[in-house]
Amino acid sequence: MLRDPNLVPLSRQHQHALALCVRIDRGIGAEVVDLEAWQSEVQQLFEQEIAVHFEAEEQDIFPAARKVPELKNLVQELKAEHVTLREVF
């Protein structure tokens, strides 16, 4: 099934976030890590992409998904995850 073209940017942002998670996971096992550089990069990614992504999901995707009874709980979980991730960032 093809995605709606409007969802492609969000999908790419998910891929970028997953790639960041892989890099962080690999960095945890590294002997030497430049934490200041990592913090700067993650902060920049959050401000330029992730925060915008969360806003798009919360304003456009979640309201539509909430109309589907089977997705109401998932939307609540995702909103809670956004709160947690914003606190972490």
Distance bins in CASP14 RR format, pairs under 12 A and 6 or more apart:
PFRMAT RR
TARGET T0000
AUTHOR 0000-0000-0000
RMODE 2
METHOD distances of the structure
MODEL  1
1 7 0 0 0 0 0 1 0 0 0 0 0
2 8 0 0 0 0 0 1 0 0 0 0 0
2 11 0 0 0 0 0 1 0 0 0 0 0
3 9 0 0 0 0 0 1 0 0 0 0 0
3 10 0 0 0 0 1 0 0 0 0 0 0
3 11 1 0 0 1 0 0 0 0 0 0 0
3 12 0 0 0 0 0 1 0 0 0 0 0
3 14 0 0 0 0 0 1 0 0 0 0 0
4 10 0 0 0 0 0 1 0 0 0 0 0
4 11 0 0 0 0 0 1 0 0 0 0 0
4 60 0 0 0 0 0 1 0 0 0 0 0
4 61 0 0 0 0 0 1 0 0 0 0 0
4 64 0 0 0 0 0 1 0 0 0 0 0
5 11 0 0 0 0 0 1 0 0 0 0 0
6 56 0 0 0 0 1 0 0 0 0 0 0
6 60 0 0 0 0 1 0 0 0 0 0 0
6 61 0 0 0 0 1 0 0 0 0 0 0
6 64 0 0 0 0 0 1 0 0 0 0 0
7 13 0 0 0 0 0 1 0 0 0 0 0
7 14 0 0 0 0 1 0 0 0 0 0 0
7 53 0 0 0 0 0 1 0 0 0 0 0
7 56 0 0 0 0 1 0 0 0 0 0 0
7 57 0 0 0 0 0 1 0 0 0 0 0
7 60 0 0 0 0 1 0 0 0 0 0 0
7 61 0 0 0 0 1 0 0 0 0 0 0
7 64 0 0 0 0 0 1 0 0 0 0 0
8 14 0 0 0 0 0 1 0 0 0 0 0
8 15 0 0 0 0 0 1 0 0 0 0 0
9 15 0 0 0 0 0 1 0 0 0 0 0
9 16 0 0 0 0 0 1 0 0 0 0 0
9 49 0 0 0 0 1 0 0 0 0 0 0
9 52 0 0 0 0 1 0 0 0 0 0 0
9 53 0 0 0 0 1 0 0 0 0 0 0
9 56 0 0 0 0 1 0 0 0 0 0 0
9 57 0 0 0 0 0 1 0 0 0 0 0
9 60 0 0 0 0 0 1 0 0 0 0 0
9 61 0 0 0 0 0 1 0 0 0 0 0
10 16 0 0 0 0 0 1 0 0 0 0 0
10 17 0 0 0 0 0 1 0 0 0 0 0
10 49 0 0 0 0 0 1 0 0 0 0 0
10 50 0 0 0 0 0 1 0 0 0 0 0
10 52 0 0 0 0 0 1 0 0 0 0 0
10 53 1 0 0 1 0 0 0 0 0 0 0
10 54 0 0 0 0 0 1 0 0 0 0 0
10 55 0 0 0 0 0 1 0 0 0 0 0
10 56 1 0 0 1 0 0 0 0 0 0 0
10 57 1 0 0 1 0 0 0 0 0 0 0
10 58 0 0 0 0 0 1 0 0 0 0 0
10 59 0 0 0 0 0 1 0 0 0 0 0
10 60 0 0 0 0 1 0 0 0 0 0 0
10 61 1 0 0 1 0 0 0 0 0 0 0
10 62 0 0 0 0 0 1 0 0 0 0 0
11 17 0 0 0 0 0 1 0 0 0 0 0
11 18 0 0 0 0 0 1 0 0 0 0 0
11 53 0 0 0 0 0 1 0 0 0 0 0
11 56 0 0 0 0 0 1 0 0 0 0 0
11 57 0 0 0 0 0 1 0 0 0 0 0
11 61 0 0 0 0 0 1 0 0 0 0 0
12 18 0 0 0 0 0 1 0 0 0 0 0
12 19 0 0 0 0 0 1 0 0 0 0 0
12 49 0 0 0 0 1 0 0 0 0 0 0
12 53 0 0 0 0 1 0 0 0 0 0 0
13 19 0 0 0 0 0 1 0 0 0 0 0
13 20 0 0 0 0 0 1 0 0 0 0 0
13 45 0 0 0 0 1 0 0 0 0 0 0
13 46 0 0 0 0 0 1 0 0 0 0 0
13 48 0 0 0 0 0 1 0 0 0 0 0
13 49 1 0 1 0 0 0 0 0 0 0 0
13 50 1 0 0 1 0 0 0 0 0 0 0
13 51 0 0 0 0 0 1 0 0 0 0 0
13 52 0 0 0 0 1 0 0 0 0 0 0
13 53 1 0 1 0 0 0 0 0 0 0 0
13 54 0 0 0 0 1 0 0 0 0 0 0
13 55 0 0 0 0 0 1 0 0 0 0 0
13 56 0 0 0 0 1 0 0 0 0 0 0
13 57 0 0 0 0 1 0 0 0 0 0 0
13 61 0 0 0 0 0 1 0 0 0 0 0
14 20 0 0 0 0 0 1 0 0 0 0 0
14 21 0 0 0 0 0 1 0 0 0 0 0
14 49 0 0 0 0 0 1 0 0 0 0 0
14 50 0 0 0 0 0 1 0 0 0 0 0
14 53 1 0 0 1 0 0 0 0 0 0 0
14 54 0 0 0 0 0 1 0 0 0 0 0
14 56 0 0 0 0 0 1 0 0 0 0 0
14 57 0 0 0 0 0 1 0 0 0 0 0
14 61 0 0 0 0 0 1 0 0 0 0 0
14 78 0 0 0 0 0 1 0 0 0 0 0
15 21 0 0 0 0 0 1 0 0 0 0 0
15 22 0 0 0 0 0 1 0 0 0 0 0
15 49 0 0 0 0 0 1 0 0 0 0 0
15 53 0 0 0 0 0 1 0 0 0 0 0
16 22 0 0 0 0 0 1 0 0 0 0 0
16 23 0 0 0 0 0 1 0 0 0 0 0
16 41 0 0 0 0 0 1 0 0 0 0 0
16 42 0 0 0 0 0 1 0 0 0 0 0
16 45 1 0 0 1 0 0 0 0 0 0 0
16 46 0 0 0 0 0 1 0 0 0 0 0
16 48 0 0 0 0 0 1 0 0 0 0 0
16 49 1 0 0 1 0 0 0 0 0 0 0
16 50 0 0 0 0 1 0 0 0 0 0 0
16 52 0 0 0 0 0 1 0 0 0 0 0
16 53 0 0 0 0 1 0 0 0 0 0 0
17 23 0 0 0 0 0 1 0 0 0 0 0
17 24 0 0 0 0 0 1 0 0 0 0 0
17 42 0 0 0 0 0 1 0 0 0 0 0
17 45 0 0 0 0 1 0 0 0 0 0 0
17 46 0 0 0 0 1 0 0 0 0 0 0
17 49 0 0 0 0 1 0 0 0 0 0 0
17 50 1 0 0 1 0 0 0 0 0 0 0
17 51 0 0 0 0 0 1 0 0 0 0 0
17 53 1 0 0 1 0 0 0 0 0 0 0
17 54 0 0 0 0 0 1 0 0 0 0 0
17 57 0 0 0 0 0 1 0 0 0 0 0
17 81 0 0 0 0 0 1 0 0 0 0 0
17 85 0 0 0 0 1 0 0 0 0 0 0
17 89 0 0 0 0 0 1 0 0 0 0 0
18 24 0 0 0 0 0 1 0 0 0 0 0
18 25 0 0 0 0 0 1 0 0 0 0 0
18 50 0 0 0 0 0 1 0 0 0 0 0
19 25 0 0 0 0 0 1 0 0 0 0 0
19 26 0 0 0 0 0 1 0 0 0 0 0
19 45 0 0 0 0 0 1 0 0 0 0 0
19 49 0 0 0 0 0 1 0 0 0 0 0
20 26 0 0 0 0 0 1 0 0 0 0 0
20 27 0 0 0 0 0 1 0 0 0 0 0
20 38 0 0 0 0 0 1 0 0 0 0 0
20 41 0 0 0 0 1 0 0 0 0 0 0
20 42 1 0 0 1 0 0 0 0 0 0 0
20 43 0 0 0 0 0 1 0 0 0 0 0
20 44 0 0 0 0 0 1 0 0 0 0 0
20 45 1 0 0 1 0 0 0 0 0 0 0
20 46 0 0 0 0 1 0 0 0 0 0 0
20 49 0 0 0 0 1 0 0 0 0 0 0
20 50 0 0 0 0 1 0 0 0 0 0 0
20 85 0 0 0 0 0 1 0 0 0 0 0
20 89 0 0 0 0 0 1 0 0 0 0 0
21 27 0 0 0 0 0 1 0 0 0 0 0
21 28 0 0 0 0 0 1 0 0 0 0 0
21 42 0 0 0 0 0 1 0 0 0 0 0
21 45 0 0 0 0 0 1 0 0 0 0 0
21 50 0 0 0 0 0 1 0 0 0 0 0
21 85 0 0 0 0 0 1 0 0 0 0 0
22 28 0 0 0 0 0 1 0 0 0 0 0
23 29 0 0 0 0 0 1 0 0 0 0 0
23 30 0 0 0 0 0 1 0 0 0 0 0
23 33 0 0 0 0 0 1 0 0 0 0 0
23 37 0 0 0 0 0 1 0 0 0 0 0
23 38 0 0 0 0 1 0 0 0 0 0 0
23 41 0 0 0 0 1 0 0 0 0 0 0
23 42 0 0 0 0 1 0 0 0 0 0 0
23 45 0 0 0 0 0 1 0 0 0 0 0
24 30 0 0 0 0 0 1 0 0 0 0 0
24 33 0 0 0 0 1 0 0 0 0 0 0
24 35 0 0 0 0 0 1 0 0 0 0 0
24 38 1 0 0 1 0 0 0 0 0 0 0
24 39 0 0 0 0 0 1 0 0 0 0 0
24 41 0 0 0 0 0 1 0 0 0 0 0
24 42 1 0 0 1 0 0 0 0 0 0 0
24 45 0 0 0 0 0 1 0 0 0 0 0
24 88 0 0 0 0 0 1 0 0 0 0 0
26 33 0 0 0 0 0 1 0 0 0 0 0
26 38 0 0 0 0 0 1 0 0 0 0 0
27 33 1 0 1 0 0 0 0 0 0 0 0
27 34 0 0 0 0 0 1 0 0 0 0 0
27 35 0 0 0 0 0 1 0 0 0 0 0
27 37 0 0 0 0 0 1 0 0 0 0 0
27 38 0 0 0 0 1 0 0 0 0 0 0
28 35 0 0 0 0 0 1 0 0 0 0 0
28 38 0 0 0 0 0 1 0 0 0 0 0
30 38 0 0 0 0 0 1 0 0 0 0 0
32 38 0 0 0 0 0 1 0 0 0 0 0
33 39 0 0 0 0 0 1 0 0 0 0 0
33 41 0 0 0 0 0 1 0 0 0 0 0
34 40 0 0 0 0 1 0 0 0 0 0 0
34 41 0 0 0 0 1 0 0 0 0 0 0
35 41 0 0 0 0 0 1 0 0 0 0 0
35 42 0 0 0 0 0 1 0 0 0 0 0
36 42 0 0 0 0 0 1 0 0 0 0 0
36 43 0 0 0 0 0 1 0 0 0 0 0
37 43 0 0 0 0 0 1 0 0 0 0 0
37 44 0 0 0 0 0 1 0 0 0 0 0
38 44 0 0 0 0 0 1 0 0 0 0 0
38 45 0 0 0 0 0 1 0 0 0 0 0
39 45 0 0 0 0 0 1 0 0 0 0 0
39 46 0 0 0 0 0 1 0 0 0 0 0
39 88 0 0 0 0 0 1 0 0 0 0 0
39 89 0 0 0 0 0 1 0 0 0 0 0
40 46 0 0 0 0 0 1 0 0 0 0 0
40 47 0 0 0 0 0 1 0 0 0 0 0
41 47 0 0 0 0 0 1 0 0 0 0 0
41 48 0 0 0 0 0 1 0 0 0 0 0
41 49 0 0 0 0 0 1 0 0 0 0 0
41 50 0 0 0 0 0 1 0 0 0 0 0
41 89 0 0 0 0 0 1 0 0 0 0 0
42 48 0 0 0 0 0 1 0 0 0 0 0
42 49 0 0 0 0 0 1 0 0 0 0 0
42 50 0 0 0 0 1 0 0 0 0 0 0
42 51 0 0 0 0 0 1 0 0 0 0 0
42 85 0 0 0 0 0 1 0 0 0 0 0
42 88 0 0 0 0 1 0 0 0 0 0 0
42 89 1 0 0 1 0 0 0 0 0 0 0
43 49 0 0 0 0 0 1 0 0 0 0 0
43 50 0 0 0 0 0 1 0 0 0 0 0
43 51 0 0 0 0 0 1 0 0 0 0 0
43 88 0 0 0 0 0 1 0 0 0 0 0
43 89 1 0 0 1 0 0 0 0 0 0 0
44 50 0 0 0 0 1 0 0 0 0 0 0
44 51 0 0 0 0 0 1 0 0 0 0 0
44 89 0 0 0 0 0 1 0 0 0 0 0
45 51 0 0 0 0 1 0 0 0 0 0 0
45 52 0 0 0 0 0 1 0 0 0 0 0
45 53 0 0 0 0 0 1 0 0 0 0 0
45 85 0 0 0 0 0 1 0 0 0 0 0
45 89 0 0 0 0 1 0 0 0 0 0 0
46 52 0 0 0 0 1 0 0 0 0 0 0
46 53 0 0 0 0 1 0 0 0 0 0 0
46 54 0 0 0 0 1 0 0 0 0 0 0
46 55 0 0 0 0 0 1 0 0 0 0 0
46 82 0 0 0 0 0 1 0 0 0 0 0
46 85 0 0 0 0 1 0 0 0 0 0 0
46 86 0 0 0 0 1 0 0 0 0 0 0
46 87 0 0 0 0 0 1 0 0 0 0 0
46 88 0 0 0 0 1 0 0 0 0 0 0
46 89 1 0 1 0 0 0 0 0 0 0 0
47 53 0 0 0 0 0 1 0 0 0 0 0
47 54 0 0 0 0 0 1 0 0 0 0 0
47 55 0 0 0 0 0 1 0 0 0 0 0
47 86 0 0 0 0 0 1 0 0 0 0 0
47 89 0 0 0 0 1 0 0 0 0 0 0
48 89 0 0 0 0 0 1 0 0 0 0 0
49 55 0 0 0 0 0 1 0 0 0 0 0
49 56 0 0 0 0 0 1 0 0 0 0 0
49 89 0 0 0 0 0 1 0 0 0 0 0
50 56 0 0 0 0 0 1 0 0 0 0 0
50 57 0 0 0 0 0 1 0 0 0 0 0
50 81 0 0 0 0 0 1 0 0 0 0 0
50 82 0 0 0 0 1 0 0 0 0 0 0
50 85 1 0 0 1 0 0 0 0 0 0 0
50 86 0 0 0 0 1 0 0 0 0 0 0
50 88 0 0 0 0 0 1 0 0 0 0 0
50 89 1 0 0 1 0 0 0 0 0 0 0
51 57 0 0 0 0 0 1 0 0 0 0 0
51 58 0 0 0 0 0 1 0 0 0 0 0
51 82 0 0 0 0 1 0 0 0 0 0 0
51 85 0 0 0 0 1 0 0 0 0 0 0
51 86 1 0 0 1 0 0 0 0 0 0 0
51 89 1 0 0 1 0 0 0 0 0 0 0
52 58 0 0 0 0 0 1 0 0 0 0 0
52 59 0 0 0 0 0 1 0 0 0 0 0
52 60 0 0 0 0 0 1 0 0 0 0 0
53 59 0 0 0 0 0 1 0 0 0 0 0
53 60 0 0 0 0 0 1 0 0 0 0 0
53 61 0 0 0 0 0 1 0 0 0 0 0
53 78 0 0 0 0 0 1 0 0 0 0 0
53 82 0 0 0 0 1 0 0 0 0 0 0
53 85 0 0 0 0 0 1 0 0 0 0 0
53 86 0 0 0 0 0 1 0 0 0 0 0
53 89 0 0 0 0 0 1 0 0 0 0 0
54 60 0 0 0 0 0 1 0 0 0 0 0
54 61 0 0 0 0 0 1 0 0 0 0 0
54 62 0 0 0 0 0 1 0 0 0 0 0
54 78 0 0 0 0 1 0 0 0 0 0 0
54 79 0 0 0 0 1 0 0 0 0 0 0
54 81 0 0 0 0 1 0 0 0 0 0 0
54 82 1 0 1 0 0 0 0 0 0 0 0
54 83 0 0 0 0 1 0 0 0 0 0 0
54 84 0 0 0 0 0 1 0 0 0 0 0
54 85 1 0 0 1 0 0 0 0 0 0 0
54 86 1 0 0 1 0 0 0 0 0 0 0
54 89 0 0 0 0 1 0 0 0 0 0 0
55 61 0 0 0 0 0 1 0 0 0 0 0
55 62 0 0 0 0 0 1 0 0 0 0 0
55 82 0 0 0 0 1 0 0 0 0 0 0
55 86 0 0 0 0 0 1 0 0 0 0 0
56 62 0 0 0 0 1 0 0 0 0 0 0
56 63 0 0 0 0 0 1 0 0 0 0 0
56 64 0 0 0 0 0 1 0 0 0 0 0
56 82 0 0 0 0 0 1 0 0 0 0 0
57 63 0 0 0 0 1 0 0 0 0 0 0
57 64 0 0 0 0 0 1 0 0 0 0 0
57 65 0 0 0 0 1 0 0 0 0 0 0
57 66 0 0 0 0 0 1 0 0 0 0 0
57 74 0 0 0 0 0 1 0 0 0 0 0
57 75 0 0 0 0 1 0 0 0 0 0 0
57 78 1 0 0 1 0 0 0 0 0 0 0
57 79 0 0 0 0 1 0 0 0 0 0 0
57 81 0 0 0 0 0 1 0 0 0 0 0
57 82 1 0 0 1 0 0 0 0 0 0 0
57 85 0 0 0 0 0 1 0 0 0 0 0
58 64 0 0 0 0 0 1 0 0 0 0 0
58 65 0 0 0 0 0 1 0 0 0 0 0
58 66 0 0 0 0 0 1 0 0 0 0 0
58 75 0 0 0 0 1 0 0 0 0 0 0
58 76 0 0 0 0 0 1 0 0 0 0 0
58 78 0 0 0 0 1 0 0 0 0 0 0
58 79 1 0 0 1 0 0 0 0 0 0 0
58 80 0 0 0 0 0 1 0 0 0 0 0
58 81 0 0 0 0 0 1 0 0 0 0 0
58 82 1 0 0 1 0 0 0 0 0 0 0
58 83 0 0 0 0 0 1 0 0 0 0 0
58 86 0 0 0 0 0 1 0 0 0 0 0
59 79 0 0 0 0 0 1 0 0 0 0 0
59 82 0 0 0 0 0 1 0 0 0 0 0
60 66 0 0 0 0 0 1 0 0 0 0 0
61 67 0 0 0 0 0 1 0 0 0 0 0
61 68 0 0 0 0 0 1 0 0 0 0 0
61 71 0 0 0 0 1 0 0 0 0 0 0
61 74 0 0 0 0 0 1 0 0 0 0 0
61 75 0 0 0 0 1 0 0 0 0 0 0
61 78 0 0 0 0 1 0 0 0 0 0 0
61 79 0 0 0 0 0 1 0 0 0 0 0
61 82 0 0 0 0 0 1 0 0 0 0 0
62 68 0 0 0 0 0 1 0 0 0 0 0
62 71 0 0 0 0 1 0 0 0 0 0 0
62 72 0 0 0 0 0 1 0 0 0 0 0
62 74 0 0 0 0 1 0 0 0 0 0 0
62 75 1 0 1 0 0 0 0 0 0 0 0
62 76 0 0 0 0 1 0 0 0 0 0 0
62 77 0 0 0 0 0 1 0 0 0 0 0
62 78 1 0 0 1 0 0 0 0 0 0 0
62 79 1 0 0 1 0 0 0 0 0 0 0
62 80 0 0 0 0 0 1 0 0 0 0 0
62 81 0 0 0 0 0 1 0 0 0 0 0
62 82 0 0 0 0 1 0 0 0 0 0 0
63 71 0 0 0 0 0 1 0 0 0 0 0
63 72 0 0 0 0 0 1 0 0 0 0 0
63 75 0 0 0 0 1 0 0 0 0 0 0
63 79 0 0 0 0 0 1 0 0 0 0 0
64 71 0 0 0 0 1 0 0 0 0 0 0
64 72 0 0 0 0 0 1 0 0 0 0 0
64 75 0 0 0 0 1 0 0 0 0 0 0
65 71 1 0 1 0 0 0 0 0 0 0 0
65 72 0 0 0 0 1 0 0 0 0 0 0
65 73 0 0 0 0 0 1 0 0 0 0 0
65 74 1 0 0 1 0 0 0 0 0 0 0
65 75 1 0 1 0 0 0 0 0 0 0 0
65 76 0 0 0 0 0 1 0 0 0 0 0
65 77 0 0 0 0 0 1 0 0 0 0 0
65 78 0 0 0 0 1 0 0 0 0 0 0
65 79 0 0 0 0 0 1 0 0 0 0 0
66 72 1 0 1 0 0 0 0 0 0 0 0
66 73 0 0 0 0 0 1 0 0 0 0 0
66 74 0 0 0 0 1 0 0 0 0 0 0
66 75 1 0 1 0 0 0 0 0 0 0 0
66 76 0 0 0 0 1 0 0 0 0 0 0
66 78 0 0 0 0 0 1 0 0 0 0 0
66 79 0 0 0 0 1 0 0 0 0 0 0
67 75 0 0 0 0 1 0 0 0 0 0 0
68 74 0 0 0 0 1 0 0 0 0 0 0
68 75 0 0 0 0 1 0 0 0 0 0 0
69 75 0 0 0 0 0 1 0 0 0 0 0
71 77 0 0 0 0 0 1 0 0 0 0 0
71 78 0 0 0 0 1 0 0 0 0 0 0
71 79 0 0 0 0 0 1 0 0 0 0 0
72 78 0 0 0 0 0 1 0 0 0 0 0
72 79 0 0 0 0 0 1 0 0 0 0 0
73 79 0 0 0 0 0 1 0 0 0 0 0
73 80 0 0 0 0 0 1 0 0 0 0 0
74 80 0 0 0 0 0 1 0 0 0 0 0
74 81 0 0 0 0 0 1 0 0 0 0 0
75 81 0 0 0 0 0 1 0 0 0 0 0
75 82 0 0 0 0 0 1 0 0 0 0 0
76 82 0 0 0 0 0 1 0 0 0 0 0
76 83 0 0 0 0 0 1 0 0 0 0 0
77 83 0 0 0 0 0 1 0 0 0 0 0
77 84 0 0 0 0 0 1 0 0 0 0 0
78 84 0 0 0 0 0 1 0 0 0 0 0
78 85 0 0 0 0 0 1 0 0 0 0 0
79 85 0 0 0 0 0 1 0 0 0 0 0
79 86 0 0 0 0 0 1 0 0 0 0 0
80 86 0 0 0 0 0 1 0 0 0 0 0
80 87 0 0 0 0 0 1 0 0 0 0 0
81 87 0 0 0 0 0 1 0 0 0 0 0
81 88 0 0 0 0 0 1 0 0 0 0 0
82 88 0 0 0 0 0 1 0 0 0 0 0
82 89 0 0 0 0 0 1 0 0 0 0 0
83 89 0 0 0 0 0 1 0 0 0 0 0
END
